[in-house]
Amino acid sequence: MPTIKQNDLIDSIADALQYISYYHPSDFIQAMYNAWKQEKSPAAKDAMLQILVNSRLCAEGKRPICQDTGIVNIFLKIGMNIRWESELSIEDMVNEGVRRAYLHPDNVLRASILKDPAGKRINTKDNTPAVIHMSVVPGDSVEVIVAAKGGGSENKAKLIMLNPSDSIVDWVLKTVPTMGAGWCPPGMLGIGIGGTAEKAVLMAKESLMEPIDIHELRKRGATNRIEEMRLELLDKVNQLGIGAQGLGGLTTVLDVKIKDYPSHAASLPVAMIPNCAATRHAHFTLDGTGPALQTPPDLSQWPDLSYTPDKKAQHINLDTISKADIKNWKAGETLLLSGHMLTGRDAAHKRLIQLLDEGKPLPVDLKGRFIYYVGPVDPVRDEAVGPAGPTTATRMDKFTEQILEQTGLYGMIGKAERGDAAIQSIKKHQSVYLMAVGGAAYLVSKAIKSAKVLAFPELGMEAIYEFEVKDMPVTVAVDSQGQSVHKSGPQHWQKIIFEKLKTVGDETSAS
């Protein structure tokens, strides 16, 4: 009867979480690289290049792929024949592993977990507790899957109770466009079909732990309805033209994973969860011989690419910018930002709005400034700041009109699309929304030369910072006239894809 010691599980989980923070799975890198090579949309191709270059930088520098180092998901299959040598419960051992990983001094990971979520929302400061799923199975070992799920993709999870006669494919194709780009495509779609509501959601999440192998399935051909649906959905979702970062392009998903389970005759539960460009998971087995530590991958698996901004990109000095300058920027243009910008996301915006409503002065003057929606990782060694990629801008939409109206803010920087109301506010105030690439956090941080907290330090990563940047690459996502690349880009590429498919269909019919 194998004995699993307390530190075997703790050390293995801590090691796996550090590992996945800076190493993408090799199957993801290869799939992204192949998609990049085939991409025809310049904006999407640039975004995927940033993601690929960022991935290699993180692997070399052992720093997080994304500033959102995720909520930890742990899946344990515990063999019936093993015994534990531990003073802690399994949950406590798991959480101690999480704590050690996220507080590791050589590679600090961002603490994103808040207790009292419907109340005071207080950061636990060590990213515990994890979400743990356990099952007891025959065997002499413990199989463990460790994953870190970013909030931007987790927020796009969908569940529906379809009628048994409804089309799952139709629901997916109707739902994916409503998810926007906050999940940082291209990534994977995990789909759970059957069981009950909670079973469908769990299967969708579990499916994302599997390797990207759709190319192998296409080569050998489908042998059942689930495999047929995977291929059908991959093609049809990509034909939507959403593309990388929602900018329009040929690849929106790299793979579609599906797990199913028997369901009630009256029910058809379907859940869908996307995985983002920061796909992070590791698998290991404990058999009583000690901890299971991850083996570093061969860096030759990463393409040898470098990122150089478009030569046509405008160099912008944020310290001298004027509204007249902003009016000349057009949606889709690339800018290189230098100078000083503020940061602020959900919690900071809520505080600012409260102060405005109470007629009290703000701790920072927003007039003529740009605010970057970001919650950075703490710095290590000689870094000015840790990985600092954008968070989903849509969450700040409800604050946008009041902030622009009452503070004189010039512009905002984030990821993904803005809603119609926010776009109208941007147009009304002749402001602008700029987009940085989600999934390129370490690359973005290289442009940040200094960082200091100006307000709300108790909010941790959600405090208001001032960054000094040098040539930070962004795209004009919504210009001062209200033109949005997240609307025009997908529409343009959906039309191109449709015309190409129509031409191929006509040629096939003629032959």
N, C-alpha and C positions, 0 to 999 in steps of 0.2 A: 504494500500500500504506500504509494509515493506521498511524501510530506512536503507541502509548500510552506516555506517560511515567510514570516511577515515581510521582511525586507526584500524577498524575492519579487513579490508583487509590487511593492512600493517603488523599488529601484527600476523595475522594468517599465512601469507606467511613466515615471519621471523621465526616463531616458527616451521613451517613445514620443512623448510630447515635445521634448526639445528637438528631437530628430525631425518630426513632421512640421515643426515651425519653420525650418529652413530648407528642407528637401521635398520637392514635389515628387510624387510617384513617377517613375520613368515612363509608364504608359501614357500618363497625361502629357508629359513633355513631348513625346513623339507625336501624339495626336494633335497637339497645338502647333507644333512645327510643320506638320503636313498641311494643316489648315492654313497656316500663314503662307506657305509656298503657293497654295492654290487660290488665295484670296485676291480679288480684283478691285475691291473697294479701297482706295488709298487711305481713308480714315480708319477703316477697320484693320487694315494691314499694319498701319502705324501703331494702333493700340495693341495688337497681338505681338508686335515686335517688342514693345515696351514690357509686356508681360514675360516674354521669353528672356529678354536681357535681365530683367529684374530677378527671375528665377535663378539664373546662373550666378548673379552677384550674391544672392542670399546663400546659395550652396557653397560658394567660395568663402564668404564672410561670416557664415553661420549666424545670420540675423533673420528676423521674421519676414516671410514672403508678403504678409499683409499686416498692417497695423492692428487690424481686428484679429487677434489671435484666438478668438472663438470661445464658444461654450463647449466644454468637454463632454463628449459622448463616449461611454464605455459599454461594450458588449462582452459579457462573460458567459462561456459555456463551461460549467464546472463538472468535471468527471465525478461520477458517483463513488469511485474507489479511492479518491484522494482524501487526505486529511490536512488540516491546517495547524501550523504551529505559530500562534499569534495571540497577542493580548487585545488586538483591535478587531472590530467587525470588518467584513469585506468592504462595506461602504466607507468605513474610516480609513482603511488601507488605501483604497482608491483615491480618496480625497487628500491623503497625505502625499501621495505621488503627484497629484495635481499641484499641490502647494509647493512642493520642492521644485517642480519644473518651472512654474511661473515666477518664482522668486530667485531663480538661478542667476547669480551675479554676472556671469559671462555672457548671458543672453537673456536679458530681462524680457518677459512676455507681458503683454498688457492685461491688467485686471479689468474685466468687463462685466463681472457678475454682480448684480444688485439684489440684496435681500429686501424684504417688505416691498415687493414689486408694485403693489397697488396703493402703497402708502408713501413712506419717506424715501424709498429707493436708495438705500445706503450701500455703497460699494464694499464688498467683503474683503477687498485688497489683495486676495491671493487666488482669485478666480475659482474658488470653491463655492458651492458644491458642484460636482459633476452630475450629469444625468446618466444613471446607471441602469442597464438592463441585464438581468441574470436569468439563466436557465440551468437546470441540472440534467445532465445527459450521461449515458453510459460512457465509461472510459477511465483512464488513469492519468489524466492531465487536465489543465485549465487552458482553454483557448480564449485569447483576448484580442479584441479589436479596439483600438484607440483612435478617436477622431476629434477634430476641433472644427466646429461649425460656425462660420461667420454669421453675424446678425443680418447682414444685407440679403443673403440668400435664404436664411431661415425664415425671414419675414415674408417671403413669397410662397410659403407652403400653402397648399390648397387641399381642401377635403370637400367632397360632394357625395351625397347619397343618391345615385342615379336609379332610375327604374331599370329592371332587368332587360327591357327591350331597347334602352338608350344606347347610343354609340359612344364608346370610350374615346375613340379617335376624334370624333367631332368635338367632344368636351375639351380635350387637350388643345386642339387647334383654336378653339374659341378662347381658352383661358390663358395660354402663353402670352399673347399680346397684351393682356391686362396686367401682366406681372412687371412690365416696364423693364428697365435695365439695371435696377438696383441690385440684382443678383450677379452682376458682372459676367455676362456671357462673353465668349463661349465657355460652356461648362457641360455638366451632365444633368439630365432629368431622371429622377428616381420616381417610379410609379408603383404603388401598391394597390392591388385589386382583390376585393373579396374580404372574407372574415367579417369583422365589425368595424366601426369607425376607428377605434384606437388601433386595431390590428392592421388596417390598411395604411395608416400613417407610419406605424413602426416598420412595416415592410418597405415602404417608400424610402425611409431613412436607411434601412439595412442594405437596400439595393445599391446605394451610392458607395458602399464599401467594396464593391466588386471592381475589378480592373476594366479599363476601356478595351473592348474587344469586338466592337461592331464591325470593324474591317474584316475580322476573321469570320464572323457570321455571314457577312455579305459574300465572302469568297466561297464558303461551303454551302450556303443556302439554308433557308429556314426549314425546320422540321416539325414545327407546331405553331399554333395560333399566337402564342406569346412572342416567339421569334419573328413571326410575320409582322406583328404589331410594332415591334422594336424598329424594324427596317422601314415600315411605312411611316411611323412617326418621325424618325430621323430625317427622312427625305421631306416630309410635308412641313415639319417645323422649320427646317432650313429654307424652305421655299417662301416662308413668311418674310424673308429679307431683313429681319431684325439686326442680325450681325453683331460683331464684337462691340461691347459697350453700348449696344442699341444704336449705333451710328449708321447702320445699313451695311449689308454685305452678304456673303455667300454662306457663312458658317455661324449659326446661332447655338447649336448644340454639337458636342463631339461624340456623344453616345446617349442612348436612351436605355435605362435599366428597368426591368419589370419583375416584380415578384407577385405571386397570387396565392390565394388560400380559399378553401371552400366557404361559401356564404349561404345565408338564409335564402330560401326560394323567392322571398319578396324583396330582397335587397341586392344592390350592386354598389357597395362602398368603393370609392376610388380616391386615392390620395396622390398628390404630386408634390415633390420637393426638389428644387434645383440645387446643384452643387456649383459653386462659383469657380473663378479662375484661381482661387487659393485652395484647391482640392487637397485635403490633408487627412491621411489615415495610415495607420500601421497595424500589422498583425503579428502576434507572437504566441508561443505556447510555453507554458510552465509545466515541467514534468518532475520536479523535485530535485533537479541537479543544479539549481541555482537560478539567478536572474537571467532573463532572456533580453540581451542587449542588441540594439540595431547595428547592422554593418553599414558603414558609409558607402554610398554608391560610387561608381566610377564616373568622374565628372566628364569623361568623354561622351557620356550619354546626352549631355546638353549640347545643343548646337552652338558653335562658336560665332556668336553674333554681337554686334555693338549697336548702340543707339545714337544716332545723330539727328537732331531736329531738321525739319524741312528748311532748305536754304532760303525759302521765301518767307519764313516765319518773321513776324515783326518783333523787334526788341522793345519792350515796354518798361518804362520807369514808373513804378507805382507811387513813388514819392512826389512826382510832378504831374501826374495824370490829371486831365480835365474832362468835363462832360463832353466838350467838343471832340476830344480824341476818341472817346467811347463811341460816339455817333458814327465814326468812320469804320468801326469794326463790323465785319460781316459774318453771319453764321457760317461755321465750317472752317474759318481761318485759324491758323496756328499762331499762338503768341508765346513769347518767352518773357516771363515776368521776372523783374529784378526790383529790389527795394524792400519795403516793409509792408506786411499784411497782418491782419488779426486773425485769430481762430475762434471758433465757437460752434457748438452743435446743440443738440436737444436741450440739455439741462441749462446751458448758458443762455440760450434764447428764451427759455421760460423765465429765467431770472430777469433778463432785460425787459421783457414784456411786463412783468409785474412792476418793475420800477417805473416804466413809462405810464402804466395805468394809475400808479399812485402819485404821479407828478414829481417823482424824485430824480435827482441827477444820476446819470449812468456812470459806472466806474471807469469807462473808457469812452472817448469821443469817436463816434463812427462816421462823422461827416467827412466825405471825400475819401473814405477808406474802402478796402476790399476785405471781406471776411471769408475765411477758408473753413469749410465744414470738415473738421478732422479731430480725431482723438488719438494723438501720437503715442508710440511706445517710448518708455523712458530711455534716455541715452546710456550707452556704455562706452568705456575707453575715451576716445577723443571726439566722439560724436557730438554735434550741436543738439541733435534730437534723434530719437530712434525712428524706425520706419513710420512714415506719416502720409499714407495714402488717403484719398477722400472718402467720406461717408456719403450715404444716399441723401441727395439734396431734397428729394420729395418730402421727407419728414419735416423739413423746415418751411414748407409751403404755407402752412397756416400762420406763420409769423411774418411772412414776407411783406405784405402790404403795410402793416403797421411799422415795421422796421424801416422800410424805404420812405414812408410818409413822414415819420417823426424824427429820423436821425440824419438823413442826408447821405446814407450809405450809397456808394457808387456801384459796387458789384459784389457778386458772390461766386465762390468756387466750390465745386463738389463733384459728385459722380451721378450718372443717370439723368433721367428727364425731369422737367418741371411740369406741374399740372397746369391746366388752362388758366386758373385764377392767378397763379404765380406769374405765368407768362404775361397776362394782362397787366399785372402790377409792374413788371419789368418794363413793358412798353410805355405805360402811363408815366413812369418816373424817369424814362430814358436811361435806365440802368442797364446792366448786362449780367448774364450768367455764364461762367466759364467752367469747362469740364476737364478735370484731371483723370487719368486712367486708374480705375479700380483694379487692384491686383498687381500694381507696380510700386508698392509703398516704399521699398528700400531705394529704388531708383529715384523716386521723387525726393526722398530725404537727402540725397546727395546734393540737391540744389539749395538746401536750407543751411545757411551759414551761421545763424545764431537763433536762439529761442529763449524767451523769458516769460514767466507768468505775470500777467497784468491784473487779473481779477479772478475771483472765485476759486482760490487755490484748493479749497476743501473739496472741490468737485473732481480732483485728480485729473485723469486724462480729458475730462470735459471742461476743464478750466479755460479761461480766455488767455491765450498766449499772444505774443507778438513774434512773428518769424521775420527774419531778414533772409531774402532769397536771391539767388543769382541764376538767371536763365531757366526758370521753372517752366516746363512745357505744358501748355493748356490749349484747349480748343474752344472757340467761341460757340457755345451751345445754344444760347438764346441771345440774339443781338438786341439793340435798343429799339428796333422796329417790331420786335416780337416774333422774329423768324426763328424756329427751333429745328436744329439738325436732327433731333430725336423723332421729329415728325417727317421732315423732308427726306432724310436718309433712308429709312426703311421703305417709304413709299416708292422712292426712286429705284431701289434695288429689288423690291418685289416686282415692279414692272419689268425690269431687265430679266429677272429669272423667269417670269411668266412668258415673255416673248421668246426666250431661248427654248423653253419647254414646248411652246407652240410650234416653233420652227422644227424642232426635233420630231414632234408628233406628225407634222405635215410631211416631212421627208420620209418617215416610216410608212405613212399611209400611201404615199406615192410609189414606194418601192414594192 
